[in-house]
């Protein structure tokens, strides 16, 4: 019985994960091609965007 519940829960989690990846524009491109636009990064991961931008600015100095 526990195995059946775990299987159903896993299937639901996978379906939600796929739906979320398709729903957020740019996510599939990021996973397949390995890059995102600056706008996407700034909107979805602002702290990471700031860190990368700061590292790039430090390299140019």
FENGI-V568049 format. One record per helix or strand of 2 or more residues. SS is the DSSP state (~ for helix, > for strand). FROM is the first residue (numbers start at 1). TO is the last residue. If there is no record, write none. Layout:
ss->(SS	SS)
from->(FROM	FROM)
to->(TO	TO)
//
This chain:
ss->(~	~	~	~)
from->(2	27	38	46)
to->(23	33	44	60)
//
